Amino acid sequence: MQDILNKDIPLGGLFSIIYRSRNIYLNNSMNTTGLSQGQVFALITLSKENNITQDRIAELFYLDKGTVARAVRKLEDSGYICRTQDPDNRRAHRLSLTEKGEKILPYIKEIANKWDKDVCKGFSPEDLDKFNSLLRTICERSLLSAMEVPGYGDRL
């Protein structure tokens, strides 16, 4: 494979490049659906854990509530999810997939899985297991490091 990256790019820069290139891939691949990569996380989460609150999605992905609210609003306006008031908390809303949301999931998962497969091509299952383990450790340490900074909790 051709070496197209500068060797001096720091770890954070590499993560940024991966994040941005994946977003471009997902957005371009899903342009006929009216969905963007910013909504995929909510749909896939609801496919695994239906009838959860917006706050729960924010917690799972360490996102601020405004980001989740915007994604949810677009998904609801497009008919992919429905929002109902939580009977235990009038200020909270429970989210669930609509029939339209259920129907689009296989397509979304296929696109996301293709990206995963393409970027991991040539790695053995053992290498991928080790990589995922290392990446989770880096992710956890990154979160712990960020949590030490004053005001971090204000963003969630």
Backbone as a printed PyTorch tensor [residue, N CA C, xyz], in Angstrom:
tensor([[[  0.8460,  -1.1900,   0.0000],
         [  0.0000,   0.0000,   0.0000],
         [  0.8820,   1.2410,   0.0000]],

        [[  0.4830,   2.2070,  -0.7790],
         [  1.2290,   3.4610,  -0.8740],
         [  1.1590,   4.2030,   0.4570]],

        [[  2.2850,   4.7410,   0.8850],
         [  2.3390,   5.4960,   2.1350],
         [  1.9070,   6.9310,   1.8460]],

        [[  0.6960,   7.2880,   2.2330],
         [  0.1710,   8.6210,   1.9210],
         [  0.1230,   9.5390,   3.1310]],

        [[  0.4650,   9.0210,   4.3030],
         [  0.4060,   9.8230,   5.5210],
         [  1.7870,  10.2920,   5.9450]],

        [[  1.8270,  11.4910,   6.4260],
         [  3.0380,  12.0340,   7.0250],
         [  3.3390,  11.2360,   8.2870]],

        [[  4.5650,  10.8420,   8.4640],
         [  4.9730,  10.0280,   9.6240],
         [  4.8970,  10.7960,  10.9400]],

        [[  4.8140,  12.1150,  10.8720],
         [  4.8300,  12.9350,  12.0830],
         [  3.4380,  13.2500,  12.6290]],

        [[  2.4010,  12.6820,  12.0460],
         [  1.0450,  12.9570,  12.5290],
         [  0.8800,  12.3000,  13.8940]],

        [[  0.4980,  13.0850,  14.9130],
         [  0.3380,  12.5060,  16.2550],
         [ -0.9040,  11.6150,  16.3330]],

        [[ -0.9820,  10.8620,  17.4130],
         [ -2.0780,   9.9160,  17.6140],
         [ -3.4480,  10.5820,  17.4440]],

        [[ -3.6410,  11.7370,  18.0660],
         [ -4.9220,  12.4340,  17.9420],
         [ -5.2380,  12.8010,  16.5040]],

        [[ -4.2240,  13.1740,  15.7550],
         [ -4.4130,  13.4960,  14.3450],
         [ -4.8270,  12.2790,  13.5360]],

        [[ -4.2330,  11.1350,  13.8500],
         [ -4.6050,   9.8950,  13.1590],
         [ -6.0640,   9.5290,  13.4420]],

        [[ -6.4690,   9.6600,  14.7050],
         [ -7.8710,   9.3810,  15.0470],
         [ -8.8020,  10.3400,  14.3120]],

        [[ -8.3900,  11.5930,  14.2120],
         [ -9.1960,  12.5920,  13.5220],
         [ -9.3560,  12.2440,  12.0420]],

        [[ -8.2790,  11.8260,  11.4070],
         [ -8.3350,  11.4420,   9.9930],
         [ -9.2580,  10.2430,   9.7980]],

        [[ -9.1430,   9.2520,  10.6600],
         [-10.0110,   8.0700,  10.5740],
         [-11.4730,   8.4810,  10.7500]],

        [[-11.7410,   9.3000,  11.7600],
         [-13.1080,   9.7450,  12.0410],
         [-13.6950,  10.4990,  10.8440]],

        [[-12.9380,  11.4420,  10.3190],
         [-13.4410,  12.2550,   9.2090],
         [-13.6270,  11.4260,   7.9400]],

        [[-12.6720,  10.5470,   7.6420],
         [-12.8030,   9.7550,   6.4140],
         [-13.9720,   8.7720,   6.5190]],

        [[-14.2220,   8.2400,   7.7020],
         [-15.3760,   7.3520,   7.8840],
         [-16.6800,   8.1340,   7.7070]],

        [[-16.7180,   9.3400,   8.2590],
         [-17.9140,  10.1710,   8.1050],
         [-18.1930,  10.4720,   6.6380]],

        [[-17.1440,  10.8070,   5.8900],
         [-17.3100,  11.0820,   4.4640],
         [-17.8330,   9.8390,   3.7520]],

        [[-17.2520,   8.7010,   4.0590],
         [-17.6750,   7.4380,   3.4520],
         [-19.1580,   7.1680,   3.7430]],

        [[-19.5410,   7.2640,   5.0200],
         [-20.9370,   6.9910,   5.3880],
         [-21.8840,   7.9910,   4.7420]],

        [[-21.5440,   9.2800,   4.8050],
         [-22.4190,  10.3010,   4.2220],
         [-22.6110,  10.0800,   2.7240]],

        [[-21.5270,   9.8250,   2.0120],
         [-21.6330,   9.6090,   0.5660],
         [-22.3770,   8.3180,   0.2380]],

        [[-22.1860,   7.2970,   1.0380],
         [-22.8520,   6.0150,   0.7900],
         [-24.3410,   6.0620,   1.1040]],

        [[-24.7310,   6.9390,   2.0110],
         [-26.1380,   6.9940,   2.4360],
         [-26.8800,   8.1980,   1.8730]],

        [[-26.2970,   8.8950,   0.9040],
         [-26.9140,  10.1370,   0.4420],
         [-28.3080,   9.9470,  -0.1430]],

        [[-28.6520,   8.7590,  -0.6030],
         [-29.9970,   8.5290,  -1.1500],
         [-31.0470,   8.3280,  -0.0600]],

        [[-30.6030,   8.0960,   1.1790],
         [-31.5440,   7.8190,   2.2700],
         [-31.9840,   9.0760,   3.0050]],

        [[-31.2450,  10.1660,   2.8270],
         [-31.5240,  11.3670,   3.6030],
         [-30.9060,  11.3180,   4.9870]],

        [[-30.1720,  10.2540,   5.2760],
         [-29.5080,  10.1110,   6.5700],
         [-28.0630,  10.5650,   6.4630]],

        [[-27.5020,  10.9410,   7.6080],
         [-26.0820,  11.2700,   7.6660],
         [-25.4370,  10.4160,   8.7450]],

        [[-24.1260,  10.3950,   8.7360],
         [-23.4000,   9.6080,   9.7330],
         [-23.7610,  10.0360,  11.1470]],

        [[-24.1550,  11.2800,  11.3280],
         [-24.5100,  11.7810,  12.6480],
         [-25.7800,  11.1730,  13.2230]],

        [[-26.5200,  10.4580,  12.4140],
         [-27.7430,   9.8160,  12.8860],
         [-27.5980,   8.3000,  13.0110]],

        [[-26.5510,   7.7670,  12.4060],
         [-26.3480,   6.3140,  12.3890],
         [-26.2280,   5.7420,  13.7940]],

        [[-25.4710,   6.4400,  14.6610],
         [-25.2550,   5.9150,  16.0150],
         [-26.5720,   5.7030,  16.7450]],

        [[-27.5220,   6.6090,  16.5590],
         [-28.8080,   6.4810,  17.2480],
         [-29.6110,   5.3040,  16.6940]],

        [[-29.6460,   5.1660,  15.3830],
         [-30.4030,   4.0620,  14.7830],
         [-29.8380,   2.7020,  15.1830]],

        [[-28.5340,   2.5610,  15.1160],
         [-27.9330,   1.2690,  15.4660],
         [-28.1170,   0.9760,  16.9510]],

        [[-28.0100,   1.9990,  17.7900],
         [-28.2340,   1.8050,  19.2250],
         [-29.6680,   1.3590,  19.4930]],

        [[-30.6310,   2.0010,  18.8320],
         [-32.0350,   1.6270,  19.0280],
         [-32.3330,   0.2280,  18.4980]],

        [[-31.5590,  -0.2390,  17.5450],
         [-31.7720,  -1.6030,  17.0550],
         [-31.3520,  -2.6290,  18.1020]],

        [[-30.4650,  -2.2210,  19.0060],
         [-29.9860,  -3.1270,  20.0540],
         [-30.7020,  -2.9100,  21.3780]],

        [[-31.1120,  -1.6830,  21.6290],
         [-31.7080,  -1.3120,  22.9180],
         [-32.8580,  -0.3440,  22.6540]],

        [[-33.9820,  -0.8800,  22.2120],
         [-35.1250,  -0.0570,  21.8300],
         [-35.8120,   0.5340,  23.0640]],

        [[-36.5200,   1.6290,  22.8500],
         [-37.3050,   2.2880,  23.8980],
         [-36.4200,   2.8530,  25.0110]],

        [[-35.3480,   3.5150,  24.6140],
         [-34.4630,   4.1570,  25.5850],
         [-34.5820,   5.6690,  25.4490]],

        [[-34.0290,   6.3760,  26.3970],
         [-34.1120,   7.8330,  26.3840],
         [-32.9690,   8.4410,  25.5760]],

        [[-33.1690,   9.6970,  25.1820],
         [-32.1130,  10.4490,  24.5110],
         [-30.8940,  10.5440,  25.4180]],

        [[-31.1370,  10.7470,  26.7020],
         [-30.0240,  10.8570,  27.6470],
         [-29.1880,   9.5840,  27.6700]],

        [[-29.8330,   8.4320,  27.5520],
         [-29.1000,   7.1590,  27.5490],
         [-28.1760,   7.0770,  26.3300]],

        [[-28.6590,   7.5200,  25.1830],
         [-27.8180,   7.5160,  23.9830],
         [-26.6300,   8.4530,  24.1790]],

        [[-26.8820,   9.6220,  24.7670],
         [-25.7900,  10.5650,  25.0380],
         [-24.7480,   9.9310,  25.9580]],

        [[-25.2080,   9.2180,  26.9730],
         [-24.2910,   8.5450,  27.9090],
         [-23.4670,   7.4650,  27.2070]],

        [[-24.1100,   6.6680,  26.3800],
         [-23.4230,   5.5560,  25.7160],
         [-22.2840,   6.0230,  24.8140]],

        [[-22.4750,   7.1810,  24.1740],
         [-21.4890,   7.6660,  23.2100],
         [-20.7100,   8.8850,  23.7000]],

        [[-20.9180,   9.2670,  24.9540],
         [-20.2320,  10.4220,  25.5290],
         [-20.4490,  11.6650,  24.6690]],

        [[-21.7030,  11.8780,  24.2920],
         [-22.0820,  13.0290,  23.4840],
         [-22.8530,  14.0150,  24.3380]],

        [[-22.8110,  15.2820,  23.9470],
         [-23.6320,  16.2390,  24.6770],
         [-25.0850,  16.0700,  24.2330]],

        [[-25.9740,  16.4620,  25.1160],
         [-27.4060,  16.2260,  24.8980],
         [-27.9330,  16.9580,  23.6680]],

        [[-27.3560,  18.1220,  23.3660],
         [-27.7880,  18.8790,  22.1920],
         [-27.5120,  18.1450,  20.8910]],

        [[-26.3650,  17.4990,  20.8130],
         [-26.0090,  16.7240,  19.6210],
         [-27.0100,  15.5980,  19.4090]],

        [[-27.3330,  14.9030,  20.4760],
         [-28.2950,  13.7960,  20.3850],
         [-29.6810,  14.3330,  20.0400]],

        [[-30.0680,  15.4400,  20.6450],
         [-31.3920,  16.0170,  20.3800],
         [-31.5470,  16.3870,  18.9020]],

        [[-30.5070,  16.9580,  18.3010],
         [-30.5710,  17.3160,  16.8800],
         [-30.6960,  16.0690,  16.0020]],

        [[-29.9140,  15.0450,  16.3050],
         [-29.9840,  13.8010,  15.5260],
         [-31.3650,  13.1630,  15.6630]],

        [[-31.8780,  13.1380,  16.8810],
         [-33.1920,  12.5390,  17.1450],
         [-34.2870,  13.3130,  16.4160]],

        [[-34.2080,  14.6340,  16.4410],
         [-35.2210,  15.4550,  15.7700],
         [-35.2480,  15.1430,  14.2670]],

        [[-34.0720,  15.0440,  13.6540],
         [-34.0080,  14.7370,  12.2220],
         [-34.5450,  13.3400,  11.9300]],

        [[-34.2020,  12.3850,  12.7820],
         [-34.6930,  11.0170,  12.5910],
         [-36.2020,  10.9400,  12.7580]],

        [[-36.7170,  11.6880,  13.7130],
         [-38.1680,  11.7030,  13.9300],
         [-38.8670,  12.3890,  12.7550]],

        [[-38.3360,  13.5320,  12.3200],
         [-38.9270,  14.2490,  11.1860],
         [-38.9160,  13.4080,   9.9110]],

        [[-37.9160,  12.5530,   9.7810],
         [-37.8000,  11.6870,   8.5970],
         [-38.5930,  10.3920,   8.7330]],

        [[-39.1740,  10.1600,   9.9120],
         [-40.0100,   8.9830,  10.1140],
         [-39.2670,   7.7090,  10.4750]],

        [[-37.9800,   7.8220,  10.8670],
         [-37.2010,   6.6350,  11.2210],
         [-37.3860,   6.2160,  12.6770]],

        [[-37.7320,   7.1640,  13.5260],
         [-37.9630,   6.8480,  14.9370],
         [-39.1970,   7.5960,  15.4170]],

        [[-39.7290,   7.1570,  16.5490],
         [-40.7940,   7.9180,  17.1930],
         [-40.3780,   8.1900,  18.6380]],

        [[-40.8420,   9.3150,  19.1110],
         [-40.5300,   9.7500,  20.4710],
         [-41.8120,   9.7700,  21.2750]],

        [[-41.7820,   9.1540,  22.4490],
         [-42.9370,   9.1970,  23.3410],
         [-42.4690,   9.6650,  24.7080]],

        [[-43.3560,  10.3550,  25.3890],
         [-42.9970,  10.8640,  26.7120],
         [-42.8010,   9.7010,  27.6830]],

        [[-41.7400,   9.7940,  28.4670],
         [-41.4390,   8.7720,  29.4740],
         [-42.4830,   8.8830,  30.5830]],

        [[-43.2080,   7.8010,  30.8860],
         [-44.2410,   7.8710,  31.9220],
         [-43.6770,   8.1620,  33.3150]],

        [[-42.4040,   7.8400,  33.5260],
         [-41.7860,   8.0630,  34.8330],
         [-41.1250,   9.4310,  34.9640]],

        [[-40.9380,  10.1220,  33.8450],
         [-40.2660,  11.4150,  33.8600],
         [-40.8060,  12.2410,  32.6950]],

        [[-41.6650,  13.1940,  33.0040],
         [-42.3320,  13.9700,  31.9550],
         [-41.3570,  14.7490,  31.0720]],

        [[-40.1650,  15.0400,  31.5870],
         [-39.1960,  15.8030,  30.7960],
         [-38.3890,  14.9150,  29.8500]],

        [[-38.4400,  13.6120,  30.0480],
         [-37.6570,  12.6830,  29.2230],
         [-38.5370,  12.0620,  28.1420]],

        [[-37.9000,  11.6690,  27.0680],
         [-38.6040,  11.0050,  25.9710],
         [-37.9550,   9.6560,  25.6880]],

        [[-38.7940,   8.6840,  25.4280],
         [-38.3250,   7.3480,  25.0450],
         [-38.3320,   7.2720,  23.5190]],

        [[-37.3180,   6.6240,  22.9830],
         [-37.1650,   6.5350,  21.5370],
         [-37.3340,   5.0940,  21.0860]],

        [[-37.9740,   4.9310,  19.9570],
         [-38.0920,   3.5920,  19.3780],
         [-38.0890,   3.7080,  17.8590]],

        [[-37.6740,   2.6330,  17.2250],
         [-37.6350,   2.5890,  15.7700],
         [-39.0420,   2.4360,  15.2130]],

        [[-39.2950,   3.1000,  14.1100],
         [-40.5410,   2.8980,  13.3760],
         [-40.3100,   1.7650,  12.3710]],

        [[-41.3490,   1.4150,  11.6560],
         [-41.2010,   0.3990,  10.6110],
         [-40.1800,   0.8580,   9.5700]],

        [[-40.2290,   2.1380,   9.2290],
         [-39.2630,   2.6970,   8.2750],
         [-37.8410,   2.5770,   8.8250]],

        [[-37.6750,   2.8300,  10.1140],
         [-36.3640,   2.6990,  10.7430],
         [-35.8660,   1.2680,  10.7280]],

        [[-36.7600,   0.3320,  11.0010],
         [-36.3970,  -1.0910,  10.9720],
         [-35.9630,  -1.5150,   9.5680]],

        [[-36.6620,  -0.9930,   8.5630],
         [-36.3670,  -1.3880,   7.1840],
         [-35.0190,  -0.8630,   6.6970]],

        [[-34.5900,   0.3040,   7.1780],
         [-33.3370,   0.8940,   6.7040],
         [-32.1130,   0.3020,   7.4050]],

        [[-32.3130,  -0.3170,   8.5650],
         [-31.1840,  -0.8300,   9.3520],
         [-30.2570,  -1.7860,   8.5980]],

        [[-30.7730,  -2.7860,   7.8930],
         [-29.8460,  -3.6860,   7.1890],
         [-28.9380,  -2.9450,   6.2060]],

        [[-29.4770,  -1.9520,   5.5290],
         [-28.6890,  -1.1650,   4.5760],
         [-27.5940,  -0.3800,   5.2990]],

        [[-27.9480,   0.2550,   6.4030],
         [-26.9740,   1.0330,   7.1790],
         [-25.8740,   0.1260,   7.7220]],

        [[-26.2850,  -0.9950,   8.2780],
         [-25.2970,  -1.9310,   8.8310],
         [-24.3790,  -2.4780,   7.7360]],

        [[-24.9330,  -2.7170,   6.5660],
         [-24.1310,  -3.2050,   5.4410],
         [-23.0560,  -2.1790,   5.0630]],

        [[-23.4380,  -0.9090,   5.0090],
         [-22.4810,   0.1510,   4.6720],
         [-21.3980,   0.2510,   5.7440]],

        [[-21.8110,   0.2810,   7.0020],
         [-20.8420,   0.3950,   8.1020],
         [-19.9170,  -0.8190,   8.1410]],

        [[-20.4680,  -2.0000,   7.9370],
         [-19.6530,  -3.2190,   7.9400],
         [-18.6790,  -3.2530,   6.7650]],

        [[-19.1060,  -2.7220,   5.6160],
         [-18.2160,  -2.6830,   4.4520],
         [-17.0210,  -1.7840,   4.7460]],

        [[-17.2660,  -0.6440,   5.3620],
         [-16.1520,   0.2500,   5.7170],
         [-15.1990,  -0.4660,   6.6640]],

        [[-15.7550,  -1.0800,   7.7020],
         [-14.9170,  -1.8210,   8.6540],
         [-14.0700,  -2.8720,   7.9310]],

        [[-14.7210,  -3.6160,   7.0550],
         [-14.0300,  -4.6890,   6.3300],
         [-12.9370,  -4.1230,   5.4180]],

        [[-13.2590,  -3.0400,   4.7090],
         [-12.2900,  -2.4250,   3.7960],
         [-11.0480,  -1.9220,   4.5270]],

        [[-11.2490,  -1.2460,   5.6500],
         [-10.0900,  -0.6490,   6.3360],
         [ -9.2940,  -1.6830,   7.1270]],

        [[ -9.8960,  -2.8230,   7.4120],
         [ -9.1980,  -3.8690,   8.1760],
         [ -8.7220,  -5.0160,   7.2870]],

        [[ -8.8450,  -4.8330,   5.9810],
         [ -8.4500,  -5.8650,   5.0270],
         [ -6.9820,  -6.2570,   5.2380]],

        [[ -6.7350,  -7.5520,   5.2570],
         [ -5.3690,  -8.0380,   5.3730],
         [ -4.9090,  -8.3210,   6.7900]],

        [[ -5.6980,  -7.9240,   7.7750],
         [ -5.3410,  -8.2060,   9.1660],
         [ -5.9580,  -9.5380,   9.5910]],

        [[ -5.2340, -10.2950,  10.3600],
         [ -5.7550, -11.5730,  10.8550],
         [ -6.7800, -11.3070,  11.9570]],

        [[ -7.6580, -12.2670,  12.2290],
         [ -8.6070, -12.1090,  13.3390],
         [ -7.8940, -11.8400,  14.6670]],

        [[ -6.7570, -12.4670,  14.8670],
         [ -5.9930, -12.2520,  16.1090],
         [ -5.4810, -10.8160,  16.1860]],

        [[ -4.9680, -10.3110,  15.0510],
         [ -4.4980,  -8.9220,  15.0090],
         [ -5.6430,  -7.9550,  15.3000]],

        [[ -6.8100,  -8.2270,  14.7250],
         [ -7.9600,  -7.3490,  14.9420],
         [ -8.4330,  -7.3950,  16.3860]],

        [[ -8.4280,  -8.5710,  16.9930],
         [ -8.7930,  -8.6820,  18.4130],
         [ -7.8360,  -7.8660,  19.2710]],

        [[ -6.5530,  -7.9970,  19.0060],
         [ -5.5420,  -7.2550,  19.7600],
         [ -5.7010,  -5.7550,  19.5250]],

        [[ -5.9110,  -5.3660,  18.2720],
         [ -6.1030,  -3.9560,  17.9410],
         [ -7.3130,  -3.3850,  18.6730]],

        [[ -8.4350,  -4.1090,  18.6460],
         [ -9.6400,  -3.6450,  19.3410],
         [ -9.4000,  -3.5100,  20.8370]],

        [[ -8.6750,  -4.4450,  21.4020],
         [ -8.3480,  -4.3760,  22.8270],
         [ -7.4950,  -3.1450,  23.1350]],

        [[ -6.4830,  -2.9130,  22.3220],
         [ -5.6270,  -1.7360,  22.5160],
         [ -6.4160,  -0.4430,  22.3190]],

        [[ -7.2550,  -0.4240,  21.3110],
         [ -8.0490,   0.7700,  21.0260],
         [ -9.0220,   1.0760,  22.1640]],

        [[ -9.6400,   0.0490,  22.7300],
         [-10.5320,   0.2550,  23.8790],
         [ -9.7610,   0.8230,  25.0680]],

        [[ -8.5630,   0.3190,  25.2920],
         [ -7.7360,   0.8360,  26.3830],
         [ -7.4070,   2.3040,  26.1460]],

        [[ -7.0210,   2.6520,  24.9280],
         [ -6.7270,   4.0500,  24.6010],
         [ -7.9740,   4.9050,  24.7760]],

        [[ -9.1110,   4.4080,  24.3340],
         [-10.3730,   5.1430,  24.4580],
         [-10.7150,   5.3870,  25.9260]],

        [[-10.6000,   4.3540,  26.7450],
         [-10.8900,   4.4950,  28.1770],
         [ -9.9500,   5.4960,  28.8280]],

        [[ -8.6730,   5.4160,  28.5080],
         [ -7.7000,   6.3480,  29.0840],
         [ -7.9500,   7.7700,  28.5970]],

        [[ -8.3720,   7.8930,  27.3590],
         [ -8.6980,   9.2070,  26.8180],
         [ -9.8640,   9.8330,  27.5800]],

        [[-10.9030,   9.0290,  27.8320],
         [-12.0520,   9.5230,  28.5940],
         [-11.6510,   9.9000,  30.0160]],

        [[-10.8670,   9.0560,  30.6580],
         [-10.4190,   9.3500,  32.0240],
         [ -9.5880,  10.6240,  32.0640]],

        [[ -8.7410,  10.8060,  31.0730],
         [ -7.9250,  12.0120,  31.0010],
         [ -8.8020,  13.2520,  30.8180]],

        [[ -9.7860,  13.1510,  29.9410],
         [-10.6870,  14.2810,  29.7020],
         [-11.5190,  14.5990,  30.9340]],

        [[-11.8850,  13.5770,  31.6850],
         [-12.7070,  13.7800,  32.8810],
         [-11.9550,  14.5230,  33.9800]],

        [[-10.6420,  14.5380,  33.8910],
         [ -9.8460,  15.2620,  34.8780],
         [ -9.8640,  16.7680,  34.6360]],

        [[-10.2600,  17.1810,  33.4520],
         [-10.2690,  18.5950,  33.0960],
         [-11.5400,  19.2400,  33.6490]],

        [[-11.4060,  20.3620,  34.3640],
         [-12.5960,  21.0430,  34.8890],
         [-13.5710,  21.3900,  33.7600]],

        [[-14.8520,  21.1690,  34.0160],
         [-15.8950,  21.4930,  33.0530],
         [-16.2450,  20.3590,  32.1120]],

        [[-15.5220,  19.2420,  32.1960],
         [-15.8040,  18.1210,  31.2950],
         [-17.2510,  17.6600,  31.4430]],

        [[-17.7120,  17.5020,  32.6720],
         [-19.0710,  17.0220,  32.9190],
         [-20.1380,  17.9480,  32.3730]],

        [[-19.8020,  19.2280,  32.1930],
         [-20.7630,  20.1810,  31.6560],
         [-21.0880,  19.8860,  30.1930]],

        [[-20.2340,  19.1490,  29.5170],
         [-20.4260,  18.8650,  28.0940],
         [-21.3100,  17.6510,  27.8630]],

        [[-21.6050,  16.9110,  28.9190],
         [-22.4370,  15.7130,  28.7520],
         [-23.8460,  15.9680,  29.1980]]])
